[in-house]
Amino acid sequence: MAELHDLTAVEQAEAIRKGTVSPTELTEHYLSRIDRLNETVGAFITVTAAIARKQAADAEAEALAARREGRELSPLHGVPVPVKDLNFTAGVRTTLGSAAYADHVPDSDDHVVVKLREAGTILLGKTNTPEFGLPCYTENSLAPPARTPWDLDRSAGGSSGGAAAAVSSGLAPIAHASDGGGSIRIPASVCGLFGIKPSRGRVSPGPVTHDVTGLSTSGPLARTVADAATLLDVMSGTVPGAPYAAPSLPPGESFASYAAREPGPLRVVGLPQPPVPGVELHADVRAAYDGTVELLRDLGHVVDEIELPVDDALLTAFTRVWSVMSTSYPIAPEQQDLLIPLTRHLRAEGAKVSGPEFAESLYAFRALGELIAAALHSSYDVILTPTLAQPPALVGALRNDDDPAAEFAGLAAFTPFTPIFNATGQPSVNVPLHWTDAGLPIGTMFGARYGDEATLISLSAQLEAARPWAARKPSLW
């Protein structure tokens, strides 16, 4: 018999509108699963049961009134949506994944948190993240490591590993996540989920935790394309003073509407070779990429393949900017020892970057964005790459506390493709089309023109219809 967590988020919202499922019933179902499974998968740092129950009761009352009065509700009204613990939530502990912020309770919400609350979603809690979101695994001293439910010995990725573990384990129907170098798409790949890194400015940052580099953005993690598109609709929008603003959709359109329409034949450029020197693709990753190319051609799309120049220019620029970003969180001198070795290393390196070097690195990002934009506008609609260079890593395997410089180099080799789209600001998605013989998910990644999430959503929905993945469930489901 199907259970509530078998329903998609869109189905849950529809059931709430019809009155066949109540927000309180749904919330209690997920709180029960969190209580039973969270220690196993490491999805949440903080569970906000009292807040969730109050919000669910309010959402239930509003749903009753809307049915009585014939009013429309938000497309995710009453649906639980946890928030990544890098984003500020007023009155709720926000640790940033760091022991130095273990007791930090902000007095203001990030803009995206306000949008989620105004849409009537339910805050189950704050999902697990590594310290300041810096590495692509989710391990810290505050919570158990985030694990992919497809193999509990393996990491759920990062830095939105807790969000991905929650959705892929049935502890939440969908989740807020964020991505500064791949932090939505990496966990989506290793947890068998669909994830969207939106265009720069699509989801307003701040008002406190701004990323002045433009690398980072909030976005959705979900089991289906329609769920992710609907959550993107809820999170999107520019607030006064936002430093970037992505192009608006045509009047009357929504991202969810694009999940229900065909993309038409597309020109796809495949980039199978990692642009970082010395990085080789694992055979399972290459198989996932090749299978996606075959499926695209079967669906009538044209796929050409080219190779990006292999040099370390982008890696050097990204390393400089990432190191400077790591210094943006204030740490008292007496708390320095609470930081993990990688964070201390990156902060030390960031302090060495000069103003001209920082500016030069940002210029390199903009130049890359213009180069790729020119290629897309003249010849192609979509870019295809592997999401990662390797299958899901064992918990702890990506860490090297004794040599954090070597660790960071290893992280770059694990995820050589994802930072490209953070540097350019383009939208990008992970599509979970492939599982290995051992049952591990392997994602492939698409990018599109700046502001064109709609094409990625339509294409992903077409791929999902051709090779459905949401019915796949890990054993603990």
Secondary structure per residue as TSV (DSSP state, phi and psi in degrees):
chain	resnum	aa	ss	phi	psi
A	1	M	-	360.0	134.9
A	2	A	-	-66.6	142.5
A	3	E	-	-108.0	171.4
A	4	L	G	-59.7	-37.8
A	5	H	G	-74.7	-7.4
A	6	D	G	-75.2	-23.1
A	7	L	S	-71.3	145.1
A	8	T	-	-72.5	166.7
A	9	A	H	-61.9	-40.2
A	10	V	H	-63.0	-40.8
A	11	E	H	-66.4	-39.2
A	12	Q	H	-62.5	-44.2
A	13	A	H	-63.2	-39.4
A	14	E	H	-65.6	-40.5
A	15	A	H	-64.6	-36.3
A	16	I	H	-66.7	-42.2
A	17	R	H	-62.4	-38.2
A	18	K	H	-79.8	-17.6
A	19	G	T	87.5	11.3
A	20	T	S	-85.1	-17.3
A	21	V	S	-135.2	140.1
A	22	S	-	-103.4	150.4
A	23	P	H	-57.9	-34.9
A	24	T	H	-68.4	-41.4
A	25	E	H	-61.7	-44.6
A	26	L	H	-64.8	-44.0
A	27	T	H	-63.5	-44.0
A	28	E	H	-63.3	-36.0
A	29	H	H	-60.7	-47.2
A	30	Y	H	-71.3	-38.3
A	31	L	H	-61.1	-36.6
A	32	S	H	-65.4	-43.1
A	33	R	H	-66.2	-38.8
A	34	I	H	-61.9	-44.4
A	35	D	H	-59.9	-33.7
A	36	R	H	-86.0	-34.0
A	37	L	H	-117.1	-11.0
A	38	N	H	-61.9	-40.7
A	39	E	H	-62.3	-28.5
A	40	T	H	-75.0	-43.7
A	41	V	H	-103.6	-9.8
A	42	G	-	63.9	42.3
A	43	A	-	-81.4	-38.8
A	44	F	E	-117.0	139.9
A	45	I	E	-86.8	-43.3
A	46	T	E	-131.3	129.0
A	47	V	E	-103.2	127.7
A	48	T	-	-107.4	64.9
A	49	A	H	-62.1	-43.7
A	50	A	H	-65.0	-42.9
A	51	I	H	-63.7	-43.8
A	52	A	H	-60.5	-42.9
A	53	R	H	-66.8	-39.4
A	54	K	H	-66.1	-45.4
A	55	Q	H	-64.0	-37.7
A	56	A	H	-65.8	-40.5
A	57	A	H	-63.5	-42.2
A	58	D	H	-64.5	-41.9
A	59	A	H	-64.7	-36.4
A	60	E	H	-65.9	-42.5
A	61	A	H	-63.6	-40.6
A	62	E	H	-66.5	-39.5
A	63	A	H	-64.1	-40.0
A	64	L	H	-61.9	-44.8
A	65	A	H	-64.5	-40.0
A	66	A	H	-64.5	-40.9
A	67	R	H	-64.8	-39.9
A	68	R	H	-65.9	-37.6
A	69	E	H	-98.3	-3.0
A	70	G	T	72.4	28.8
A	71	R	-	-94.0	153.2
A	72	E	-	-82.1	151.0
A	73	L	-	-113.3	164.6
A	74	S	-	-54.9	149.1
A	75	P	T	-64.1	-14.6
A	76	L	T	-124.4	26.5
A	77	H	T	-59.0	125.9
A	78	G	T	83.4	0.3
A	79	V	-	-91.5	131.4
A	80	P	B	-66.9	132.4
A	81	V	-	-138.8	101.3
A	82	P	-	-70.6	159.2
A	83	V	E	-116.1	135.6
A	84	K	E	-62.1	143.1
A	85	D	T	-79.7	14.4
A	86	L	T	-90.1	-13.8
A	87	N	S	-101.9	137.6
A	88	F	-	-71.3	135.4
A	89	T	B	-130.2	116.7
A	90	A	T	-60.2	127.2
A	91	G	T	77.1	2.1
A	92	V	B	-122.0	131.8
A	93	R	-	-49.9	130.4
A	94	T	-	-129.9	102.3
A	95	T	-	-91.2	-15.8
A	96	L	T	58.0	19.9
A	97	G	T	71.3	16.4
A	98	S	-	-122.3	137.2
A	99	A	G	-61.4	-26.3
A	100	A	G	-68.8	-18.0
A	101	Y	G	-118.2	24.1
A	102	A	T	-59.3	-30.2
A	103	D	T	-111.4	18.9
A	104	H	-	-77.3	122.7
A	105	V	-	-125.0	104.9
A	106	P	-	-71.6	159.1
A	107	D	S	-104.9	9.6
A	108	S	S	-142.5	156.1
A	109	D	-	-94.2	147.4
A	110	D	-	-67.7	155.5
A	111	H	H	-56.6	-39.3
A	112	V	H	-67.1	-31.4
A	113	V	H	-68.0	-39.8
A	114	V	H	-59.5	-44.9
A	115	K	H	-62.3	-41.1
A	116	L	H	-63.7	-41.8
A	117	R	H	-67.8	-43.1
A	118	E	H	-65.3	-24.3
A	119	A	T	-81.6	-1.0
A	120	G	T	81.5	16.6
A	121	T	-	-78.2	163.4
A	122	I	B	-109.1	126.6
A	123	L	-	-85.2	102.2
A	124	L	-	-74.9	-27.6
A	125	G	E	160.1	-168.8
A	126	K	E	-108.8	124.3
A	127	T	E	-84.4	154.2
A	128	N	-	-64.4	142.3
A	129	T	-	-151.6	150.3
A	130	P	-	-74.4	169.5
A	131	E	G	-55.3	116.4
A	132	F	G	59.3	14.2
A	133	G	G	69.4	23.5
A	134	L	-	-80.6	-43.0
A	135	P	S	-94.4	170.2
A	136	C	S	-99.4	30.8
A	137	Y	S	-128.6	167.0
A	138	T	-	-124.4	86.6
A	139	E	-	-137.9	128.1
A	140	N	-	-151.6	-177.5
A	141	S	S	-93.6	4.9
A	142	L	S	-99.7	-22.3
A	143	A	S	-152.9	163.4
A	144	P	-	-61.0	153.7
A	145	P	-	-61.2	144.9
A	146	A	-	-76.0	128.0
A	147	R	B	-120.7	144.8
A	148	T	-	-74.6	130.8
A	149	P	T	-69.2	-9.2
A	150	W	T	-75.0	-20.1
A	151	D	-	-163.6	103.6
A	152	L	T	-68.3	-6.5
A	153	D	T	-82.1	-8.2
A	154	R	B	-111.7	152.7
A	155	S	B	-72.0	148.3
A	156	A	-	-82.3	6.6
A	157	G	-	80.7	-169.3
A	158	G	S	-169.3	169.3
A	159	S	S	-91.6	-1.1
A	160	S	S	-93.1	39.3
A	161	G	H	-65.1	-37.7
A	162	G	H	-65.1	-41.1
A	163	A	H	-62.1	-44.0
A	164	A	H	-67.3	-40.5
A	165	A	H	-62.2	-38.6
A	166	A	H	-63.1	-48.3
A	167	V	H	-71.1	-43.2
A	168	S	H	-74.4	-15.4
A	169	S	T	-100.7	1.1
A	170	G	T	74.2	29.5
A	171	L	S	-96.4	-6.7
A	172	A	-	-161.3	146.1
A	173	P	S	-74.2	-33.8
A	174	I	E	-150.5	168.6
A	175	A	E	-150.7	144.5
A	176	H	E	-69.2	140.7
A	177	A	E	-144.3	179.0
A	178	S	E	-148.0	160.9
A	179	D	E	-148.6	113.9
A	180	G	S	-112.8	-18.6
A	181	G	S	-151.6	13.5
A	182	G	S	132.1	9.7
A	183	S	T	-72.3	-8.3
A	184	I	T	-95.3	-46.3
A	185	R	H	-73.7	-33.0
A	186	I	H	-63.6	-55.1
A	187	P	H	-62.2	-34.3
A	188	A	H	-60.4	-41.6
A	189	S	H	-64.2	-47.1
A	190	V	H	-81.9	-11.2
A	191	C	H	-111.6	4.1
A	192	G	T	71.3	38.5
A	193	L	-	-118.7	164.9
A	194	F	E	-96.7	129.2
A	195	G	E	-136.9	143.7
A	196	I	E	-118.4	121.6
A	197	K	E	-92.3	108.4
A	198	P	-	-70.9	171.0
A	199	S	-	-62.1	149.0
A	200	R	T	-53.8	125.5
A	201	G	T	91.3	-7.2
A	202	R	S	-64.6	-41.9
A	203	V	B	-113.9	120.8
A	204	S	-	-68.9	133.2
A	205	P	-	-84.5	-175.7
A	206	G	-	75.1	-170.6
A	207	P	S	-81.1	-9.1
A	208	V	S	-103.4	-48.9
A	209	T	S	-92.6	59.5
A	210	H	-	-72.6	146.6
A	211	D	-	-109.6	105.6
A	212	V	T	-69.5	-15.7
A	213	T	T	-80.2	-19.9
A	214	G	S	80.4	7.6
A	215	L	-	-73.2	-37.8
A	216	S	-	-97.2	148.7
A	217	T	E	-156.0	152.2
A	218	S	E	-79.8	155.2
A	219	G	E	-166.8	178.6
A	220	P	E	-99.4	148.4
A	221	L	E	-118.4	135.4
A	222	A	E	-156.9	167.0
A	223	R	S	-84.1	-26.2
A	224	T	S	-128.1	159.6
A	225	V	H	-65.0	-42.8
A	226	A	H	-62.4	-39.6
A	227	D	H	-62.2	-46.5
A	228	A	H	-64.6	-42.5
A	229	A	H	-62.7	-39.5
A	230	T	H	-67.3	-40.6
A	231	L	H	-66.7	-35.9
A	232	L	H	-63.1	-39.0
A	233	D	H	-56.7	-43.1
A	234	V	H	-67.7	-39.3
A	235	M	H	-81.8	-21.6
A	236	S	-	-74.4	157.6
A	237	G	B	133.7	144.3
A	238	T	-	-97.9	135.9
A	239	V	-	-104.1	156.7
A	240	P	T	-56.1	133.6
A	241	G	T	89.7	-3.0
A	242	A	-	-62.6	136.7
A	243	P	S	-73.1	-21.7
A	244	Y	-	-134.2	155.0
A	245	A	-	-147.1	114.7
A	246	A	-	-72.8	154.2
A	247	P	-	-58.1	139.6
A	248	S	-	-74.8	155.5
A	249	L	-	-69.3	158.4
A	250	P	-	-57.9	150.8
A	251	P	T	-53.1	135.1
A	252	G	T	84.2	-6.8
A	253	E	-	-93.7	157.3
A	254	S	-	-136.5	161.0
A	255	F	H	-64.5	-35.2
A	256	A	H	-60.4	-33.6
A	257	S	H	-65.5	-29.8
A	258	Y	H	-74.0	-19.7
A	259	A	T	-73.5	-9.1
A	260	A	T	-111.7	15.7
A	261	R	S	-134.5	153.3
A	262	E	-	-73.5	146.4
A	263	P	-	-81.4	-15.6
A	264	G	-	77.5	168.7
A	265	P	S	-65.8	132.9
A	266	L	-	-119.4	153.2
A	267	R	E	-97.9	117.1
A	268	V	E	-114.0	133.8
A	269	V	E	-108.8	122.2
A	270	G	E	-94.7	135.5
A	271	L	-	-124.2	82.5
A	272	P	-	-79.4	-18.7
A	273	Q	S	-93.5	131.0
A	274	P	-	-59.8	137.6
A	275	P	S	-82.9	1.8
A	276	V	S	-98.2	128.3
A	277	P	T	-57.5	138.4
A	278	G	T	82.3	3.0
A	279	V	-	-98.1	129.2
A	280	E	-	-113.8	145.3
A	281	L	-	-79.6	135.9
A	282	H	-	-66.1	149.8
A	283	A	H	-59.8	-36.7
A	284	D	H	-67.3	-34.2
A	285	V	H	-69.0	-42.5
A	286	R	H	-63.6	-38.3
A	287	A	H	-63.5	-39.8
A	288	A	H	-64.7	-42.8
A	289	Y	H	-63.3	-48.4
A	290	D	H	-62.7	-38.6
A	291	G	H	-64.0	-36.0
A	292	T	H	-68.0	-41.5
A	293	V	H	-59.0	-45.1
A	294	E	H	-61.4	-43.1
A	295	L	H	-64.8	-42.2
A	296	L	H	-58.7	-44.6
A	297	R	H	-67.1	-38.1
A	298	D	H	-60.8	-30.3
A	299	L	T	-86.9	1.7
A	300	G	T	97.4	8.9
A	301	H	-	-89.3	151.4
A	302	V	E	-95.2	127.0
A	303	V	E	-122.1	119.1
A	304	D	E	-106.7	154.1
A	305	E	E	-122.3	135.1
A	306	I	-	-136.0	170.3
A	307	E	-	-115.4	132.5
A	308	L	-	-71.6	148.4
A	309	P	-	-58.5	133.0
A	310	V	-	-94.4	105.7
A	311	D	-	-151.4	174.8
A	312	D	S	-101.9	16.0
A	313	A	H	-64.9	-47.6
A	314	L	H	-67.1	-40.4
A	315	L	H	-61.1	-41.6
A	316	T	H	-63.0	-45.2
A	317	A	H	-63.6	-45.1
A	318	F	H	-64.4	-40.8
A	319	T	H	-61.9	-42.5
A	320	R	H	-61.4	-49.3
A	321	V	H	-66.8	-42.5
A	322	W	H	-61.0	-39.4
A	323	S	H	-65.4	-42.7
A	324	V	H	-64.2	-41.5
A	325	M	H	-59.1	-34.6
A	326	S	H	-64.8	-18.9
A	327	T	T	-87.1	-2.8
A	328	S	T	-75.6	-15.4
A	329	Y	S	-93.3	119.8
A	330	P	-	-67.8	133.4
A	331	I	-	-130.5	124.2
A	332	A	-	-66.0	147.6
A	333	P	G	-53.0	-38.9
A	334	E	G	-73.3	-8.5
A	335	Q	G	-102.5	-0.5
A	336	Q	G	-57.1	-36.7
A	337	D	G	-69.9	-12.7
A	338	L	G	-77.7	-16.4
A	339	L	S	-77.1	147.8
A	340	I	-	-72.8	159.5
A	341	P	H	-56.3	-40.2
A	342	L	H	-60.9	-43.3
A	343	T	H	-63.5	-44.1
A	344	R	H	-61.4	-41.1
A	345	H	H	-62.5	-48.5
A	346	L	H	-64.7	-39.1
A	347	R	H	-65.2	-37.9
A	348	A	H	-65.9	-41.5
A	349	E	H	-68.4	-38.4
A	350	G	H	-62.7	-34.4
A	351	A	H	-67.7	-19.4
A	352	K	H	-87.0	-15.4
A	353	V	-	-73.9	125.4
A	354	S	-	-79.1	164.2
A	355	G	H	-57.1	-48.9
A	356	P	H	-60.9	-36.7
A	357	E	H	-66.9	-39.5
A	358	F	H	-63.7	-46.4
A	359	A	H	-62.5	-41.2
A	360	E	H	-60.8	-38.9
A	361	S	H	-67.8	-41.2
A	362	L	H	-65.8	-36.8
A	363	Y	H	-61.8	-37.9
A	364	A	H	-62.7	-38.4
A	365	F	H	-62.2	-46.6
A	366	R	H	-64.9	-38.6
A	367	A	H	-64.3	-41.4
A	368	L	H	-62.9	-41.2
A	369	G	H	-59.8	-42.0
A	370	E	H	-68.2	-37.6
A	371	L	H	-64.1	-47.5
A	372	I	H	-69.0	-39.1
A	373	A	H	-60.8	-40.3
A	374	A	H	-63.6	-40.3
A	375	A	H	-67.1	-40.5
A	376	L	H	-67.1	-44.1
A	377	H	H	-68.8	-29.1
A	378	S	H	-91.2	-32.3
A	379	S	T	-131.5	-26.6
A	380	Y	-	-137.5	161.3
A	381	D	S	-103.2	-33.0
A	382	V	E	-143.5	146.5
A	383	I	E	-107.0	136.5
A	384	L	E	-118.2	131.1
A	385	T	E	-142.2	165.3
A	386	P	E	-61.1	155.5
A	387	T	S	-80.3	-49.2
A	388	L	-	-123.1	166.3
A	389	A	S	-90.5	-14.9
A	390	Q	S	-135.0	160.2
A	391	P	S	-66.6	173.8
A	392	P	-	-51.9	136.9
A	393	A	-	-89.2	151.8
A	394	L	B	-63.9	147.7
A	395	V	T	-56.6	129.8
A	396	G	T	87.6	-14.6
A	397	A	T	-70.9	-26.8
A	398	L	T	-88.2	-7.8
A	399	R	-	-88.7	147.6
A	400	N	-	-149.4	79.6
A	401	D	T	-63.1	-24.6
A	402	D	T	-77.6	-21.6
A	403	D	-	-145.6	76.2
A	404	P	H	-62.4	-26.4
A	405	A	H	-65.0	-42.7
A	406	A	H	-66.8	-35.8
A	407	E	H	-59.7	-46.9
A	408	F	H	-63.2	-38.3
A	409	A	H	-62.9	-38.1
A	410	G	H	-67.1	-36.9
A	411	L	H	-63.5	-40.8
A	412	A	H	-63.9	-36.0
A	413	A	H	-72.6	-30.0
A	414	F	H	-70.5	-35.7
A	415	T	S	-132.1	68.2
A	416	P	S	-79.2	-15.4
A	417	F	S	-95.2	-39.7
A	418	T	T	-60.5	-37.3
A	419	P	H	-64.2	-16.8
A	420	I	H	-55.3	-45.1
A	421	F	H	-79.8	-19.1
A	422	N	H	-73.0	-39.8
A	423	A	H	-64.9	-38.8
A	424	T	H	-87.7	-20.2
A	425	G	-	84.1	3.6
A	426	Q	-	-74.2	154.9
A	427	P	-	-73.4	152.4
A	428	S	E	-154.4	146.0
A	429	V	E	-132.9	150.9
A	430	N	E	-101.6	132.4
A	431	V	E	-117.5	122.7
A	432	P	E	-89.5	79.6
A	433	L	E	-97.9	-11.4
A	434	H	E	-134.3	137.8
A	435	W	E	-124.6	141.8
A	436	T	-	-75.3	171.7
A	437	D	T	-61.6	-25.7
A	438	A	T	-85.6	1.0
A	439	G	S	86.4	19.9
A	440	L	-	-97.0	133.4
A	441	P	E	-73.6	142.0
A	442	I	E	-130.9	117.2
A	443	G	E	-90.4	159.7
A	444	T	E	-122.0	157.3
A	445	M	E	-123.3	141.4
A	446	F	E	-122.7	145.6
A	447	G	E	-129.0	157.1
A	448	A	E	-139.0	-178.4
A	449	R	S	-59.2	151.2
A	450	Y	T	-54.5	129.0
A	451	G	T	85.8	0.0
A	452	D	-	-108.6	53.5
A	453	E	H	-60.8	-28.9
A	454	A	H	-58.2	-44.6
A	455	T	H	-63.3	-42.6
A	456	L	H	-63.0	-39.4
A	457	I	H	-67.7	-44.8
A	458	S	H	-63.5	-44.2
A	459	L	H	-63.6	-44.3
A	460	S	H	-63.7	-39.0
A	461	A	H	-65.3	-37.1
A	462	Q	H	-64.3	-43.7
A	463	L	H	-64.2	-38.8
A	464	E	H	-63.5	-41.2
A	465	A	H	-66.9	-35.7
A	466	A	H	-75.0	-33.3
A	467	R	S	-140.6	76.4
A	468	P	-	-59.6	143.0
A	469	W	-	-123.2	-19.6
A	470	A	T	-65.6	-24.3
A	471	A	T	-74.0	-15.2
A	472	R	-	-69.4	130.3
A	473	K	-	-133.0	135.6
A	474	P	-	-68.3	164.0
A	475	S	T	-64.2	-29.7
A	476	L	T	-81.2	-1.1
A	477	W	-	-59.1	360.0
